[in-house]
C-alpha cells in the first residue's frame, strides 16, 4: 500500500496529521507487491497519525453540496483537472490494463462516439 510514496509522505507529516486512503490501484494486478513503509507502528504512535479508508458512497448524502463546491472551484480556476481520453470502445480493454499499470495522467475515459461533449 503506497510503497516509496507512502514512505516519503509519512515521514513528512506534521504531528497530529491525517491522511485518507482510497483504493490500492498499484496493488491490483501485481504478483510482487512493493514493500511497505518501515517503522510504521512507532511513527503512528509518536506523531499521533491516523490513516482512514473510505469509499465515496460513504458521503453520498453530501453529493449535491460537493458537486456545487467542486463546480465552483473548477469555474474559478482554483481546482484544475486532467482527463486522459482514449478514442473508441474497441480500445477499452487496453485502456483498462493501462489504467491498472499507471499509464494515465488524470481521469481515464473512453470516448465511444465522435460527440464533442466529452
Secondary structure, DSSP 4 states (H G I P E B T S, - for coil): --HHHHHHHHTTPPTT-EEEE---GGGTT-SSPPP--SSHHHHHHHTT-EEEE--GGGGGGGHHHHHHHHHHHHHHTSS---EEEEE-GGGHHHHHHHHHTT--SSEEEEE-SS-TT-
